[in-house]
Amino acid sequence: MEDEVVTTRIAIFQKKEIRKVIYKNEWWFSVIDIVETLTGSVNSRDYWFKMKIRVKNEDGFEPSTICRQLKLLASDGKMRETDCANTEGIFRIIQSIPSPKAEPFKRWLAKVGYERVQEIEDPELATKRTRAIYKAKGYSNSWIEKRMRGIEVRETLTNEWKNREVKEGKEYAILTAEISKATFGMTPSQYQKFKGLKKENLRDHMNDLELIFTMLGEASTTEIAKSKDAQGFADNKIVAKEGGSIAGNARKDLEGKTGKEVSTSKNYLSKPEDRKRLK
């Protein structure tokens, strides 16, 4: 569908994460994330709310008219509707934010928009850029390969859900939670708390084994859904538990053989001492 939200990513501006999503074949950015980055506000949602009122009173312009509510991954691990704007809209919003960071951010935003045009012409560029970002953050090549493979496995699963009449958003989140519970004994939001994460991407802080068992759970779910021809949310919820259980049983078997738990509260690459322990 033309208006379908295709995929979500995390962009980085001066070490700050900006959530973005492809909508109608272009990047749309989280307004809240941009406000926080440019203003340093401790309550970016409140800043954005007051800013909309101020701009309307001063300029007669309503920022909400250039925004759309799109679903992005929230700090609790759930997909939630968030005010987003495309590159043109963000430029307009930035004009109303008094910040010395505005000009470099505009240049960064223009570059991201240009890269998206390139990715449309050559989709392989998106994969290459993702690898380069992980490499720049200090991830090892072997970890990057697993993470990239995990992204492919995840996209294969969500495509399967889509074809089997599972609704994107809430139902995807519930099924993902079922797989995670069966695999690790924790939902994604519980896993985030276990690792002490807030807005960070959970999978970017998993070690090799955590990524491998995540992939196993999701790949198993995909295969079972195909073999059973599961249709609709209820059927696929059962399949999600079954697929996750395959990974969960394998995890328990490994833990029994090694005497070590697969799930760890350590965050991959979060601190130098953690990096040493994870090697």
C-alpha positions in Angstrom: 0.0 0.0 0.0 1.2 3.5 -0.8 0.6 4.9 2.7 2.0 1.9 4.6 4.7 2.5 7.2 7.5 0.3 5.9 10.2 0.2 8.5 11.7 2.1 11.4 15.2 3.0 12.3 17.3 5.0 14.8 19.3 7.9 13.4 22.2 9.5 15.3 22.9 13.2 15.5 25.8 14.2 17.8 25.3 11.0 19.8 21.6 11.6 20.2 19.1 9.1 18.9 16.4 10.3 16.6 13.7 7.8 15.8 12.5 7.8 12.2 10.2 5.8 10.0 9.7 5.4 6.3 6.2 6.6 5.4 5.1 7.1 1.7 8.7 6.3 0.7 10.4 9.1 2.7 11.8 9.5 6.2 9.5 10.9 8.9 11.2 11.9 12.1 10.0 11.9 15.7 9.3 15.6 16.6 9.8 14.9 20.3 13.3 13.4 19.8 14.3 16.4 17.7 13.0 18.9 20.3 14.9 17.1 23.0 18.1 17.1 20.9 17.9 20.8 20.0 16.7 22.2 23.3 18.1 19.8 25.9 14.7 20.0 27.6 14.1 17.6 30.4 10.5 17.3 29.3 10.5 17.5 25.5 6.8 16.5 25.3 5.8 19.5 27.5 8.1 21.8 25.4 6.5 20.6 22.2 3.0 21.1 23.6 3.7 24.7 24.7 5.6 25.4 21.5 2.6 24.6 19.4 0.5 27.0 21.3 3.2 29.8 21.1 3.7 29.4 17.4 0.0 29.4 16.7 -0.5 32.6 18.8 2.6 34.3 17.3 2.5 33.2 13.6 -1.0 31.9 13.1 0.6 28.6 12.1 -0.3 25.2 13.6 2.7 22.8 13.7 0.3 19.9 14.1 -0.9 20.4 10.5 2.4 19.2 9.1 2.7 16.2 11.5 1.3 12.7 11.4 0.8 10.3 14.2 3.0 7.3 13.3 3.9 4.4 15.4 7.5 4.3 16.8 9.2 2.1 19.4 8.8 3.8 22.8 11.0 3.5 25.8 8.7 0.8 27.3 9.4 -1.4 24.2 5.9 -0.9 22.7 5.0 0.7 19.4 3.2 4.0 20.2 1.8 6.8 18.1 4.1 9.7 18.0 4.1 13.1 16.3 6.3 12.8 13.2 7.2 15.1 10.3 9.0 14.7 7.1 12.2 16.6 6.2 10.3 19.7 4.9 8.1 19.7 8.0 11.0 19.4 10.4 12.7 22.3 8.7 9.6 24.4 9.4 9.4 23.3 13.0 13.2 24.0 13.6 12.6 27.6 12.5 10.5 28.0 15.7 13.1 26.5 18.0 15.7 29.0 19.2 18.8 26.8 19.4 22.5 27.1 18.3 22.3 23.5 17.2 19.7 24.3 14.6 22.0 25.0 11.6 24.2 21.9 11.9 21.0 19.9 12.5 19.5 21.3 9.3 22.6 20.2 7.4 22.4 16.7 9.0 18.7 16.5 8.1 19.3 17.4 4.5 22.0 14.8 4.3 19.7 12.1 5.7 17.0 13.1 3.2 19.5 12.8 0.3 20.7 9.4 1.5 17.1 8.2 1.5 16.8 9.1 -2.2 19.9 7.2 -2.9 18.6 4.2 -0.9 15.4 4.2 -3.0 17.6 3.9 -6.2 19.9 1.3 -4.6 18.4 -0.5 -1.5 21.7 -2.2 -0.8 23.0 1.2 0.4 20.7 1.1 3.4 22.3 -2.2 4.6 25.8 -0.8 4.0 25.0 2.3 6.0 23.6 0.3 8.9 26.7 -1.8 9.0 28.9 1.3 9.0 27.0 2.9 11.9 27.4 -0.3 14.0 31.1 -0.4 13.1 31.6 3.3 14.1 29.9 2.5 17.4 32.6 -0.1 18.1 30.7 -3.4 17.4 32.8 -6.3 16.2 32.3 -7.7 12.7 31.0 -11.0 14.0 28.4 -9.2 16.2 27.3 -7.0 13.2 26.8 -10.0 11.0 24.4 -11.6 13.7 22.6 -8.3 14.2 22.1 -7.8 10.4 20.9 -11.4 10.1 18.6 -10.8 13.0 17.0 -7.8 11.2 16.4 -10.0 8.1 14.8 -12.8 10.3 12.6 -10.2 12.0 11.4 -8.7 8.7 10.7 -12.2 7.3 8.5 -12.9 10.4 6.6 -9.6 10.2 6.0 -10.0 6.5 4.6 -13.5 7.3 2.3 -11.9 10.0 1.1 -9.3 7.6 0.2 -12.0 5.0 -1.6 -13.9 7.7 -3.9 -11.0 8.7 -2.1 -10.0 11.9 -2.5 -6.3 12.5 0.6 -4.2 12.6 1.3 -2.3 15.8 -0.4 -3.7 18.9 -0.8 -7.3 17.7 2.8 -7.4 16.4 3.9 -6.2 19.9 1.8 -8.9 21.7 3.1 -11.7 19.5 6.7 -10.4 19.9 6.2 -10.4 23.7 4.9 -14.0 23.5 8.0 -15.2 21.6 10.3 -13.3 24.0 8.6 -14.7 27.1 8.9 -18.3 25.8 12.5 -17.7 24.7 13.9 -15.8 27.7 11.2 -15.8 30.3 10.8 -12.0 29.9 8.8 -9.7 27.6 10.9 -7.1 25.7 9.9 -4.3 28.2 10.9 -6.6 31.1 14.2 -7.4 29.3 14.9 -3.6 28.9 14.4 -3.1 32.6 16.6 -6.1 33.3 19.4 -4.5 31.3 18.7 -1.0 32.8 17.7 0.4 29.4 15.3 3.3 28.7 15.0 4.5 25.1 17.8 2.3 23.8 17.2 -0.5 21.3 17.1 -3.7 23.3 18.7 -5.9 20.5 21.6 -3.4 20.1 22.5 -4.3 23.7 22.3 -8.0 23.4 25.4 -10.2 23.2 26.0 -12.9 20.6 24.0 -15.7 22.3 21.1 -13.4 23.1 20.9 -12.4 19.5 21.2 -16.0 18.3 18.3 -17.2 20.6 16.2 -14.2 19.5 16.7 -15.2 15.9 15.9 -18.9 16.7 12.6 -18.0 18.4 11.5 -15.7 15.5 12.7 -18.0 12.7 11.0 -21.0 14.4 7.7 -19.0 14.7 7.9 -18.2 11.0 8.3 -21.8 10.0 5.6 -23.1 12.3 3.2 -20.4 11.0 3.9 -21.6 7.4 3.5 -25.3 8.2 0.3 -24.8 10.1 -1.0 -22.1 7.8 -1.9 -20.0 10.9 -4.4 -17.3 10.1 -5.3 -14.3 12.2 -4.1 -13.1 15.6 -5.4 -15.9 17.8 -3.8 -18.7 15.7 -0.5 -16.8 15.4 -0.4 -16.1 19.2 -0.4 -19.9 19.7 2.4 -20.3 17.1 4.4 -17.5 18.7 4.5 -19.4 22.0 5.5 -22.6 20.2 8.2 -20.9 18.2 9.6 -19.1 21.3 9.5 -22.4 23.3 11.8 -24.0 20.8 14.4 -21.3 21.4 13.6 -21.4 25.2 14.2 -25.1 25.4 17.5 -24.8 23.5 18.5 -21.9 25.8 17.8 -24.0 28.9 19.7 -26.9 27.5 22.7 -24.8 26.8 22.5 -23.2 30.3 22.4 -26.7 31.8 25.5 -27.8 29.9 27.5 -24.6 30.6 26.2 -23.6 34.0 25.9 -20.0 32.7 22.7 -18.0 32.0 22.3 -16.7 28.5 20.4 -13.6 29.5 22.7 -11.0 31.0 22.1 -7.6 32.5 25.3 -6.3 30.9 24.7 -3.9 28.0 26.8 -4.6 24.9 29.4 -1.9 24.5 27.8 0.3 27.2 31.0 0.7 29.2 34.7 -0.2 28.6 34.6 -2.8 31.5 31.5 -4.4 30.0 33.2 -4.7 26.6 36.1 -6.6 28.2 33.8 -9.0 30.0 31.8 -9.7 26.8 34.9 -10.6 24.7 
